[in-house]
């Protein structure tokens, strides 16, 4: 199990999260087949910040930054045991840049 949940400011539009295709794995201790990721992979979460006068004003402030926070939820398993699910806080900080018009 893996899931990315973002807590975005109201003006940020969050799009569907894109996960790679998982492989099927038969977990013998529980006689259960589950989707797994064996190799390194990438989760893609696109966001859109629509331009408005209010957002342009935010971007124009000195040293303006936007922080997007969220949680990565996952459960790891090996061939003998599935570990307890974990929630890991994640965040990204973006530097605002004013819109340049020609």
WOMOZI-V626498 format. One line per field, one symbol per residue. ss: DSSP state (a for helix, b for strand, c for the rest). phi: phi as a letter, one per 30 degrees, with the letter a starting at -180 (. if undefined). psi: psi as a letter, one per 30 degrees, with the letter a starting at -180 (. if undefined). Layout:
# WOMOZI-V626498
ss=???
phi=???
psi=???
This chain:
# WOMOZI-V626498
ss=cbbbbbbccccbbbbbbbccccbbbbbaaacbbbbbcccccccbbbbbbcccaaaaaaaaccccbbbbbbbbbbccbccccbcccbbbbbbbbbbccccccc
phi=.bacbccceeddcccedccddccdbcceechbcbdbcccebbccbdbbcddbedddddddddhdbbcccabccabcbbdbbcddebccdbabcccdbddccc
psi=kkkkkkjllefkkklkkjklkllkkjjeeghkklkljelklkkkjklkjkkleeeeeeffkkhklkkklakjklkklagfkklkkkjkkllkkkkkkkkkk.
